[in-house]
Amino acid sequence: MSEISRKTFLKSSVIGAAGLALGALVGCSEAGKGSTDATPTAANWDREADVVICGAGGTGLAAACSSAEAGASVLVFEKDSKPGGTTALSGGVIQAAGTRWQKEFTSFSDDTPDRHAECYLKQAEGIGDEELIRSLCTGVPEDVEWLSAIGINFVKVYGNCHVPYAEELHADRIHVYEGGGGIGQGGVLTDAEYAEAQRLGATFEFSSEVLHLVYDAENGVSGIIVSVGGAEQRVKANKGVILALGGIDRNLELAKALNQQQYWDLTTQQSMISEFASGDGIRMGLEIGAALATVGGTIDFDLATGQATDNSLPQLPCVTINASGKRFVCEDATYAYQYRAIFQQMTQLDGPTWMILDQNMVEQGVGPWAADVDAAVTDGILIKADTYEALAEALGISATNFVNTMTLWNENVEKHGADLEFGRNTQLIKLDKPPFYAHLNVSANLGSLGGLKIDSNAQVYDLTGKPIPHLYAGGMNSGGWYGLYYPGSGTSLSGGLHFGRVAGRSAANA
Ligand SMILES: Cc1cc2nc3c(=O)[nH]c(=O)nc-3n(C[C@H](O)[C@H](O)[C@H](O)COP(=O)(O)OP(=O)(O)OC[C@H]3O[C@@H](n4cnc5c(N)ncnc54)[C@H](O)[C@@H]3O)c2cc1C
């Protein structure tokens, strides 16, 4: 975020409520120093622990385990009445390279964490933090070994779909455990982490909403203010506070200020994210002058088809067109890469984008509509026409542009066996068999990208480039370890698992 938009956000927001004067907050942020009105003195803390963890999702639970294992007393506060967060809603798949499971279940036996990092760096398009990305890819194989040690049984590894400019760096790296892979099955993972954290002695407080960090410029973060059962408590952290509260997913105000694609999703598309994902950890970091990293993208995919979420599944024979009737993206590139382009086309042209299919879909039996395509037409899920011109008319787009688009696609695959425009490499077949179908693209949002700037010890940085003493963050509360589109399934949980465990150790050893 630019400094201008950050100030605009701070000035226009209500985040200075509950004891924080907004003027003081902005002053504190701009100068990187000062203290909040809410700062307790040593005499009025209600409770204390070595490490105080905010959030009991995948990241917070991983942090609780590593902190407790390092010998710290650990207190975890969670707004929900149970552990898990968005991680429990997820499919639970995790990316890692060079693991024994990758060697066993894929043909990529020579893949390495270095290649994984190169792939992520390329997909981060120059704005990713190389230190963080390398630290994630190097560390996550050991993290998945730890998951195995606490009872997670990996049974499959598949790959995300390619990105045309990073083709040679792709490999199958997405680890699936027994009972995982489907939406909601991330609970297997968080149940195992929660059981381990309890075994190691971490204490949990549920239905407890963390409100603010306690901070002063001299000492950094010394604790938190949390609402437990409606009563505010001031909790001292002797060694460190870990923010593991997820991204700004459901926070309309922060999305509007920081992440246009997330705002567009929240206001016009579908959302599948947890009701508790209100971006509190990022807001609390901003309150004390923390810096942000790689804020801007989203985890978006096509819920109706699941197109390009899994390279082991057949991709739909289709092209994707914009409101001008033209192609604009590689249709078998990983889903969030496509949805970034879809978002841009929809906002640039102020009109929808469509997936165009033909009778090949039915004959191949690929996708959700092939078995009963007429029902999909009757239900209004697909629009059907017998000619390109009639389909263009039904969609309200230029027939000339659309016919040219389809003609070019058909010529390229016939003459060259290749997509010369956007680098598609599956389903290189002519789409000239009537009837033709159109499916309106709607983004299903799985979260926003970008969070507090951290280093490879998961310590949070301020706007002046200095670490904030005793403050750590991980998972989607942090940013920098990806770019402005989600590089593929399993990345988010890898970052939560890895930087959660690192944050826990760093805080315990501070
Ligand atoms: C349907 C779906 C499927 C997905 N599948 C995958 C997948 O298979 N693999 C993958 O890598 N990614 C997947 N993702 C993305 C991934 O699940 C999330 O990005 C990730 O779980 C975020 O983890 P986290 O630890 O940062 O946040 P969370 O797991 O959401 O944890 C944050 C916790 O903080 C709590 N909290 C929030 N505010 C407060 C507050 N003020 N006080 C106290 N507690 C608070 C929340 O209740 C929550 O428990 C999926 C997402 C969705 C929605």
The ligand as an SDF file (V2000), in Angstrom:
LIG
                    3D

 53 58  0  0  0  0  0  0  0  0999 V2000
  -13.1010  -23.2140    1.6710 C   0  0  0  0  0  0  0  0  0  0  0  0
  -11.6100  -22.9410    1.7360 C   0  0  0  0  0  0  0  0  0  0  0  0
  -10.7170  -23.9250    1.3300 C   0  0  0  0  0  0  0  0  0  0  0  0
   -9.3340  -23.6780    1.3990 C   0  0  0  0  0  0  0  0  0  0  0  0
   -8.4640  -24.6980    1.1350 N   0  0  0  0  0  0  0  0  0  0  0  0
   -7.1430  -24.4970    1.3080 C   0  0  0  0  0  0  0  0  0  0  0  0
   -6.2320  -25.5800    1.2280 C   0  0  0  0  0  0  0  0  0  0  0  0
   -6.6130  -26.7470    1.0650 O   0  0  0  0  0  0  0  0  0  0  0  0
   -4.9030  -25.3000    1.3600 N   0  0  0  0  0  0  0  0  0  0  0  0
   -4.4400  -24.0330    1.5980 C   0  0  0  0  0  0  0  0  0  0  0  0
   -3.2320  -23.8450    1.6920 O   0  0  0  0  0  0  0  0  0  0  0  0
   -5.2970  -23.0080    1.7660 N   0  0  0  0  0  0  0  0  0  0  0  0
   -6.6300  -23.2210    1.6570 C   0  0  0  0  0  0  0  0  0  0  0  0
   -7.5000  -22.1840    1.8690 N   0  0  0  0  0  0  0  0  0  0  0  0
   -6.9590  -20.9160    2.3970 C   0  0  0  0  0  0  0  0  0  0  0  0
   -6.5690  -21.1540    3.8580 C   0  0  0  0  0  0  0  0  0  0  0  0
   -7.5150  -21.9910    4.4730 O   0  0  0  0  0  0  0  0  0  0  0  0
   -6.4480  -19.8830    4.6970 C   0  0  0  0  0  0  0  0  0  0  0  0
   -5.7380  -18.9020    3.9900 O   0  0  0  0  0  0  0  0  0  0  0  0
   -5.7020  -20.2350    5.9850 C   0  0  0  0  0  0  0  0  0  0  0  0
   -6.3950  -21.2500    6.6660 O   0  0  0  0  0  0  0  0  0  0  0  0
   -5.5300  -19.0520    6.9040 C   0  0  0  0  0  0  0  0  0  0  0  0
   -4.8960  -19.5450    8.0650 O   0  0  0  0  0  0  0  0  0  0  0  0
   -4.5990  -18.5690    9.2870 P   0  0  0  0  0  0  0  0  0  0  0  0
   -4.0390  -19.3780   10.3740 O   0  0  0  0  0  0  0  0  0  0  0  0
   -3.8310  -17.3990    8.7840 O   0  0  0  0  0  0  0  0  0  0  0  0
   -6.0500  -18.0390    9.6660 O   0  0  0  0  0  0  0  0  0  0  0  0
   -7.2440  -18.8370   10.3630 P   0  0  0  0  0  0  0  0  0  0  0  0
   -7.1030  -20.2960   10.2110 O   0  0  0  0  0  0  0  0  0  0  0  0
   -8.5110  -18.2270    9.8560 O   0  0  0  0  0  0  0  0  0  0  0  0
   -7.0510  -18.4830   11.8850 O   0  0  0  0  0  0  0  0  0  0  0  0
   -7.3450  -17.1790   12.3740 C   0  0  0  0  0  0  0  0  0  0  0  0
   -8.0930  -17.3400   13.6900 C   0  0  0  0  0  0  0  0  0  0  0  0
   -8.1720  -16.0800   14.3420 O   0  0  0  0  0  0  0  0  0  0  0  0
   -9.4630  -15.9710   14.9130 C   0  0  0  0  0  0  0  0  0  0  0  0
   -9.7310  -14.5440   15.1230 N   0  0  0  0  0  0  0  0  0  0  0  0
   -9.9480  -13.5840   14.1940 C   0  0  0  0  0  0  0  0  0  0  0  0
  -10.0630  -12.3770   14.7970 N   0  0  0  0  0  0  0  0  0  0  0  0
   -9.9120  -12.5970   16.1250 C   0  0  0  0  0  0  0  0  0  0  0  0
   -9.8650  -11.7350   17.2710 C   0  0  0  0  0  0  0  0  0  0  0  0
  -10.0190  -10.4040   17.1710 N   0  0  0  0  0  0  0  0  0  0  0  0
   -9.6340  -12.2890   18.4800 N   0  0  0  0  0  0  0  0  0  0  0  0
   -9.4580  -13.6280   18.6180 C   0  0  0  0  0  0  0  0  0  0  0  0
   -9.4900  -14.4890   17.5740 N   0  0  0  0  0  0  0  0  0  0  0  0
   -9.7030  -13.9660   16.3380 C   0  0  0  0  0  0  0  0  0  0  0  0
  -10.3910  -16.6350   13.9150 C   0  0  0  0  0  0  0  0  0  0  0  0
  -11.6120  -17.0070   14.4970 O   0  0  0  0  0  0  0  0  0  0  0  0
   -9.5320  -17.8260   13.4990 C   0  0  0  0  0  0  0  0  0  0  0  0
   -9.7540  -18.9410   14.3200 O   0  0  0  0  0  0  0  0  0  0  0  0
   -8.8690  -22.4080    1.8240 C   0  0  0  0  0  0  0  0  0  0  0  0
   -9.7820  -21.4190    2.2210 C   0  0  0  0  0  0  0  0  0  0  0  0
  -11.1390  -21.6830    2.2060 C   0  0  0  0  0  0  0  0  0  0  0  0
  -12.0970  -20.6210    2.6850 C   0  0  0  0  0  0  0  0  0  0  0  0
  1  2  1  0
  2  3  1  0
  2 52  2  0
  3  4  2  0
  4  5  1  0
  4 50  1  0
  5  6  2  0
  6  7  1  0
  6 13  1  0
  7  8  2  0
  7  9  1  0
  9 10  1  0
 10 11  2  0
 10 12  1  0
 12 13  2  0
 13 14  1  0
 14 15  1  0
 14 50  1  0
 15 16  1  0
 16 17  1  0
 16 18  1  0
 18 19  1  0
 18 20  1  0
 20 21  1  0
 20 22  1  0
 22 23  1  0
 23 24  1  0
 24 25  2  0
 24 26  1  0
 24 27  1  0
 27 28  1  0
 28 29  2  0
 28 30  1  0
 28 31  1  0
 31 32  1  0
 32 33  1  0
 33 34  1  0
 33 48  1  0
 34 35  1  0
 35 36  1  0
 35 46  1  0
 36 37  1  0
 36 45  1  0
 37 38  2  0
 38 39  1  0
 39 40  1  0
 39 45  2  0
 40 41  1  0
 40 42  2  0
 42 43  1  0
 43 44  2  0
 44 45  1  0
 46 47  1  0
 46 48  1  0
 48 49  1  0
 50 51  2  0
 51 52  1  0
 52 53  1  0
M  END
$$$$
